[in-house]
Amino acid sequence: MKVLFLTNEPLNRLRSGPAIRCLELAVVVAKHHQVTVASLQKCDLELGGIRLMPEALRTRRELESVARSSDVVVTQGLVMARFPALVKLAKHLVIDLYDPYLFEYLAHSHPAYPTWGYLRQLHRLNQQMLEGDFFLCASERQRDYWLGRLCALGRLNPQQYAQDSNFERLLATVPFGLSPEPPQHTRSVLKSVLPGIGKKDFVALWAGGLWQWLDPLTVIRAMAGVAPIAPQVKLVFLGARDPSPKNRLMSIADDARRLAAELDLLDRSVFFHEEWVPYDERQNFLLEADVGISAHPSTIESRFAFRTRVLDYIWAGLPMILSTGDDFGLWITHEKVGRAVAPGDVAGWRDAILYWASQPGERQQARFALASLVSRFHWEKVAGPLLQYCQRPYRTHRSSPLRKRLVPLLSSGYEIAKGLRR
């Protein structure tokens, strides 16, 4: 089969979750099919055995030709908003919904036209969900959410139910995955390298972006209680700068630096790695850390999120401290590989950090447990539903009386939203 992956993300050495997922799924599919990956932005990668089309909209005729000749087109995010012809060109259209970005949008700062921006995102999401043949999500909790949305749009219809009463041919769970190759330490990057962090210090690593829907501030406040008791404990934020210069979503990073400075922790107990770490070099930081952390507030985004940084912690065998409220908070407790702390609980975070710092034996036990769990997340395994679809693609029932009424109604709502902006 000819399979085209389309992303709006830059495919560079410095890449975040959506670009990582697009490339890793493409690599798995390319073992079985002929794959092209097209990005609507600039790229600096070379992919063996995969055709790469950077800035694909600049060569629109070529992109349209590739889309028309492909058996399956896999897209994510807001690609269809920039390339609407895809709906008519794709023989079989797969929409990857692993990132519930509508909830992320709600967490952004919107000084102007907040209602317009939200309705625009909602309209574009609804368009995709009306047009896709097959959808991907990242967890069973996400699947419940997306099934509800698909039902509201008339996609859970009698024709589809007659063929597939669980709607697994419409929406499948494909989590974020991991490389089957274990991480290798190739150079020192933190201990005895970053000023202020010694060889024997205990490093708690935040190995991802400081996005507005996360909560680094609670962890920093916890470090104010940790530092006097255990000065050898260091907190390192790895993704303190957005890898995409077009995004402006990391104002929480400025708040985090400001708070660390106010508490007299900056560059003493709390450190910010200013440059986004290249994807292929992240293992060096992971392997020098002692515990991996991620914190979020109690929001709707947190309930349905799938934190990709947690997969890196699993890959590197890092014990974890995570906020409760999402799937991974439950998972680490069940598998005994981490401690889950309630959102906003400063004392809980302080105690969890001190616990792992003082329990090397427990850390080792968690590492042993993670080593036995990592194979569950290998890309080739988690991508199974997508591989099956690409092998035998099919169209799903999009038409219904409800859909015929919804399309003009949604378009009207979009025009009203545009009016709110004026």
C-alpha positions in Angstrom: 0.0 0.0 0.0 1.0 3.6 -0.5 0.6 5.5 2.8 0.9 9.3 3.2 1.5 10.8 6.6 0.7 14.5 6.9 1.7 16.8 9.8 1.7 20.5 10.4 4.8 20.1 12.7 8.4 20.7 11.7 10.2 17.4 11.4 13.5 18.5 12.9 16.1 17.3 15.4 14.3 19.5 17.9 10.7 18.1 17.8 7.9 17.7 20.3 5.1 15.1 20.7 3.0 15.4 17.5 6.1 15.3 15.2 7.7 12.5 17.1 4.5 10.4 16.9 4.0 11.1 13.2 7.6 10.0 12.4 7.6 6.9 14.6 4.3 5.6 13.2 5.6 6.3 9.7 8.7 4.3 10.4 6.7 1.3 11.7 4.3 1.4 8.7 7.2 1.8 6.3 8.4 -1.7 7.3 5.3 -3.1 5.5 4.2 -0.4 3.0 5.5 2.5 0.8 5.5 5.6 3.0 5.7 9.3 2.3 5.8 11.9 5.1 4.8 15.5 4.2 5.2 18.4 6.6 3.6 21.8 6.0 6.7 23.3 7.6 10.5 23.2 7.1 12.4 20.0 7.9 16.0 19.1 8.5 15.8 15.3 8.6 16.6 12.5 6.2 14.6 9.3 6.6 16.0 6.1 5.2 13.4 4.3 3.1 10.8 7.0 3.5 10.1 9.9 1.2 10.1 13.2 3.0 8.3 16.3 1.6 9.1 19.4 3.6 7.1 22.6 3.2 4.7 20.5 1.1 2.2 23.3 0.5 4.8 25.1 -1.5 4.5 22.3 -4.0 0.8 22.0 -3.8 0.4 20.2 -7.1 2.9 17.6 -6.1 1.3 17.2 -2.7 -2.1 16.8 -4.3 -0.7 14.2 -6.7 0.8 12.2 -3.8 -2.5 12.4 -1.8 -4.5 11.3 -4.8 -2.3 8.3 -5.5 -2.0 7.1 -1.9 -4.2 4.3 -0.6 -4.2 5.7 2.9 -3.7 9.2 4.2 -2.9 9.7 7.9 -3.2 13.2 9.4 -3.2 14.9 12.7 -3.8 18.3 14.3 -5.1 21.0 12.0 -3.6 19.9 8.7 -7.0 19.8 7.0 -7.6 23.4 7.9 -4.6 24.3 5.7 -5.1 21.6 3.1 -8.9 21.2 2.8 -8.6 19.5 -0.6 -7.4 16.4 1.3 -11.1 15.4 2.0 -11.7 14.8 -1.7 -8.3 13.5 -2.6 -7.8 10.8 0.1 -9.2 7.4 -0.8 -9.1 6.4 2.9 -8.6 9.1 5.6 -7.1 8.3 9.0 -7.4 11.1 11.7 -5.0 10.8 14.7 -6.8 12.3 17.7 -4.2 11.3 20.3 -3.8 15.0 21.3 -7.1 16.5 22.6 -5.9 19.9 21.6 -9.2 21.6 22.1 -8.7 21.2 25.9 -5.2 22.5 25.6 -6.6 25.6 23.7 -8.8 26.3 26.7 -5.7 26.6 28.9 -4.1 29.2 26.7 -4.1 32.9 27.4 -6.6 34.6 25.1 -6.5 38.3 25.6 -8.4 39.0 22.4 -11.4 37.1 20.8 -11.4 34.1 23.1 -14.8 32.9 21.9 -13.9 33.3 18.2 -10.7 31.2 18.7 -12.4 28.5 20.5 -15.3 28.2 18.0 -12.8 28.1 15.2 -10.9 25.2 16.7 -14.2 23.5 17.5 -15.4 23.9 13.9 -12.2 22.5 12.4 -12.3 19.5 14.8 -15.9 18.7 13.9 -15.0 18.9 10.2 -12.3 16.3 10.6 -14.5 14.0 12.7 -17.2 14.1 10.0 -14.8 13.3 7.2 -12.5 10.6 8.6 -12.8 6.9 7.8 -10.7 5.7 10.8 -9.6 7.4 14.0 -6.8 6.9 16.5 -6.7 7.9 20.1 -4.1 7.2 22.8 -6.0 5.6 25.7 -9.2 3.9 26.7 -10.3 7.1 28.6 -9.7 9.1 25.5 -11.7 6.6 23.5 -14.7 7.2 25.7 -14.4 10.9 25.1 -14.0 10.6 21.3 -16.9 8.1 21.0 -19.1 10.6 22.7 -18.1 13.3 20.2 -18.5 11.0 17.2 -21.9 10.0 18.5 -23.0 13.6 18.7 -21.9 14.1 15.1 -23.9 11.1 13.9 -20.9 8.9 13.2 -22.2 6.1 15.5 -25.0 5.2 13.1 -27.0 2.1 12.5 -25.1 1.1 9.3 -21.7 1.2 11.2 -23.2 -0.6 14.2 -24.5 -3.4 12.0 -20.9 -4.1 10.9 -19.1 -3.3 14.1 -21.1 -3.0 17.3 -18.1 -1.9 19.4 -17.1 0.7 16.7 -13.5 -0.6 16.8 -13.3 -0.3 13.0 -14.1 3.4 13.5 -12.0 4.4 16.5 -8.9 2.4 17.8 -6.6 3.0 20.7 -2.9 3.5 19.6 -0.9 4.8 22.5 2.3 6.8 22.2 5.1 4.2 21.9 8.8 3.5 22.6 11.8 2.4 20.6 12.7 -1.3 21.2 16.3 -0.2 21.4 17.2 0.6 25.0 18.7 4.1 25.7 22.5 4.4 25.6 24.5 7.0 27.5 26.9 8.6 25.1 28.1 11.7 26.9 27.7 13.5 30.3 25.2 16.3 30.2 24.0 17.0 33.8 26.0 15.8 36.7 29.3 17.5 37.0 28.5 19.3 33.8 25.7 21.7 34.6 27.0 24.3 37.0 25.5 23.6 40.5 24.9 19.9 40.0 27.5 17.5 41.4 28.3 14.0 40.5 26.5 12.5 43.6 23.5 14.8 43.5 20.0 13.5 43.2 18.3 14.8 40.0 14.5 15.1 39.6 14.0 15.6 35.9 11.1 17.3 34.2 11.7 16.0 30.7 9.3 17.9 28.5 7.8 21.3 27.7 6.5 23.8 30.2 3.2 24.2 28.6 0.4 26.4 30.0 -1.8 23.4 30.9 0.9 22.0 33.3 1.9 22.9 36.8 5.7 23.4 37.4 4.9 26.0 40.2 3.7 23.4 42.7 6.9 21.4 42.3 9.1 24.5 42.7 7.3 25.4 45.9 7.9 21.9 47.1 11.6 22.3 46.4 11.6 25.2 48.9 10.8 22.6 51.6 13.2 20.0 50.2 16.3 22.2 49.8 17.0 22.8 53.6 16.6 19.1 54.4 18.3 17.6 51.3 20.5 20.2 49.5 21.8 17.4 47.2 18.4 17.2 45.5 18.2 19.2 42.2 15.2 19.9 40.1 16.0 20.2 36.3 13.5 21.5 33.7 14.6 20.1 30.4 12.1 21.8 28.0 12.3 25.5 29.0 12.0 26.8 25.5 9.5 25.9 22.8 11.1 24.1 19.9 8.8 25.9 17.4 9.4 29.7 17.2 5.9 30.2 15.9 4.3 29.0 19.1 3.8 31.2 22.1 2.6 28.7 24.6 5.3 28.7 27.2 4.6 31.8 29.4 4.4 29.4 32.3 8.2 28.9 31.8 8.7 32.6 32.7 6.4 32.2 35.7 8.4 29.2 36.8 11.8 31.0 36.6 10.4 34.0 38.4 9.1 31.8 41.3 12.4 29.9 41.5 14.2 33.2 41.8 11.8 34.6 44.4 12.3 31.5 46.5 16.1 31.8 46.1 16.2 28.4 44.4 17.2 29.4 40.9 20.5 27.8 39.8 20.9 26.4 43.3 18.2 23.8 43.6 16.1 24.5 40.5 17.7 24.6 37.1 16.3 25.4 33.6 17.9 23.9 30.5 17.4 26.7 28.1 17.7 24.9 24.8 15.2 22.2 23.6 17.2 18.9 23.6 17.4 17.1 20.3 15.2 14.0 20.2 18.1 11.6 19.6 20.1 13.0 22.5 17.4 13.0 25.2 18.6 9.6 26.6 21.7 11.2 28.0 19.6 13.4 30.3 17.2 10.6 31.2 20.0 8.2 32.1 21.7 10.7 34.4 18.4 11.5 36.3 17.2 9.7 39.4 13.5 10.3 39.1 11.2 11.6 36.4 8.4 14.1 37.2 5.4 15.7 35.7 2.8 17.8 37.4 -0.6 19.2 36.2 -3.5 21.0 37.8 -6.9 19.4 38.1 -8.5 20.3 34.8 -10.4 18.6 31.9 -7.1 18.6 29.9 -5.4 16.6 32.6 -8.1 14.0 32.7 -7.8 13.1 29.0 -4.1 13.9 28.4 -1.5 11.3 27.5 1.9 12.7 28.7 4.5 11.6 26.2 7.4 12.5 28.6 6.2 9.6 30.8 7.0 7.2 28.0 10.6 8.4 28.1 10.7 7.8 31.8 9.5 4.2 31.2 12.0 3.7 28.4 14.9 4.9 30.7 13.7 3.0 33.7 13.1 6.1 35.8 11.0 5.9 38.9 8.3 8.7 38.8 6.4 11.3 40.7 3.3 12.3 38.8 0.1 14.2 39.5 -3.1 12.2 40.0 -6.0 12.6 37.7 -4.8 11.0 34.4 -4.2 7.4 33.3 -0.5 7.4 34.2 -1.1 8.6 37.7 -3.1 5.5 38.2 -0.7 3.3 36.2 2.4 4.1 38.2 0.7 3.4 41.5 -0.7 0.1 40.2 2.6 -1.1 38.8 4.6 0.3 41.9 7.0 2.3 39.8 6.2 5.8 41.2 4.3 8.0 43.6 1.2 9.9 42.6 0.5 13.3 44.3 -2.8 15.2 44.2 -2.7 18.4 42.0 -1.5 21.4 43.9 -0.3 19.4 47.0 3.0 21.1 47.8 3.6 19.0 50.9 2.8 15.9 49.0 5.3 16.7 46.4 7.9 17.6 49.0 7.4 14.2 50.7 7.5 12.3 47.5 10.8 13.9 46.4 12.3 13.3 49.8 11.1 9.7 49.7 12.8 8.8 46.4 15.9 10.7 47.4 16.3 8.7 50.6 15.4 5.2 49.2 18.0 3.9 46.7 16.8 0.4 47.2 13.2 1.3 46.3 14.4 3.2 43.3 16.2 0.1 42.1 13.1 -2.1 42.6 11.1 0.4 40.5 13.8 0.2 37.8 13.5 -3.6 37.7 9.8 -3.4 37.5 9.9 -0.9 34.6 12.4 -3.1 32.7 9.7 -5.8 32.6 7.0 -3.4 31.5 8.8 -1.5 28.7 8.0 -4.0 25.9 4.3 -3.2 26.3 4.9 0.2 24.7 7.1 -0.7 21.7 6.0 1.2 18.6 5.5 -2.0 16.5 3.1 -3.3 19.2 1.0 -0.3 19.9 0.7 0.6 16.2 -1.1 -2.7 15.5 -4.5 -1.2 14.7 -3.0 1.3 12.3 -1.0 -1.5 10.6 -4.1 -3.6 10.2 -6.0 -0.7 8.7 -3.2 0.1 6.2 -3.2 -3.6 5.1 -6.9 -3.6 4.3 -8.2 0.0 4.3 -12.0 0.6 4.1 -14.5 3.5 4.1 -16.8 3.9 7.0 -20.4 5.2 6.9 -20.3 9.0 7.0 -23.7 9.7 5.5 -26.8 10.1 7.7 -29.8 12.5 7.9 -28.1 14.1 10.9 -24.9 14.7 9.0 -26.7 16.4 6.1 -28.1 18.9 8.6 -25.0 19.2 10.7 -22.6 20.3 7.9 -24.5 23.5 7.0 -25.3 24.1 10.6 -21.6 23.9 11.6 -20.7 26.2 8.8 -23.3 28.7 9.9 -21.9 28.6 13.4 -18.4 29.2 12.1 -19.6 32.3 10.2 -21.3 33.6 13.4 -18.0 33.0 15.3 -16.1 35.0 12.7 -18.6 37.8 13.2 -17.7 37.9 16.9 -14.2 38.8 16.0 -15.1 41.9 14.1 
